[in-house]
Amino acid sequence: MVQNQSSPSKSSNKIRLNKLIADAGLSSRRGADKLIEQGLVTVNGKRVYELGVKVDPQNDKIMVEGKPLRAKAHHVYVMFHKPRGILTTMEDPLGRPTIAGFLEEIPYRVFPIGRLDWDSEGLLLLTNDGDYAQRVAHPTADVTKTYLVKVNGKPTDEKLKKLVAGVTIVGGKAKAKSVERIKKGREQYDWIKIVITEGRNRQIRQMFEKIGFDVLKLQRVAIGRLRIGNLERGQLVFLNDVAAERVFLPDIAEDVKEMKSYRGRQKSTKRTPTKE
């Protein structure tokens, strides 16, 4: 237990250290745990390594990487179209290009939720809201991610069905929520739309390899029902709270149809917003 040396904090005021760091917009809760494990966090002058420790924000002096932890940040949510050949990280020891080069005009310190591979492109969410990042990334949320995939050939319907039934890749069995063949011009190779809820490293590439095809192009076009639309590569837009919450709506035709049918039977519950 860590307490202020000069004025012990009351237990009722304490919150988890990783939540406090996440609320300040420095990282997600998982990222905050890594900062603690690496010995980059001190409380009242003492380095903290214990995960789950609680602190009093009012009385405890907390430093992260040698800098005082600031008060809770104004939360921002950003949709970014990551180009190919860019790392989903803020810095790279080898000097390769990272997403940080596109974020210089954002007046807040933000971090990516999840990642896209070096040779993948598409929708990437960034925020300084650790709780939101935790909600999006947590497995129980079942947040859908929709991709357009160009493969080196034309998979049969039977092979595409295997992706929904499940194939074994590194880390265990992986299933798609839905798979659909789409047409994009008169190309030699097929484009496939695939929806998944997991996010294992190179998962989609491994899944297609299991049915005998290599991925030539991979673009994430939606997270939930937040869609990339006409956002150009390398461009970003700020999201309001309503748009940010669209990631929790499933991008699956059957679920959307059922939800619309259900809502059609409900009375309106809209309220007139009041000024504070």
Helices and strands as residue ranges (DSSP letters): G 11-13, E 15-16, H 17-23, H 29-37, E 41-43, E 46-47, E 54-55, E 62-64, E 67-68, E 77-82, G 99-102, E 111-113, E 121-127, H 130-137, G 139-141, E 145-151, H 157-165, E 167-169, E 172-174, E 178-182, E 191-196, H 203-210, E 215-223, E 226-227, E 236-239, H 241-245, G 246-248, H 253-264
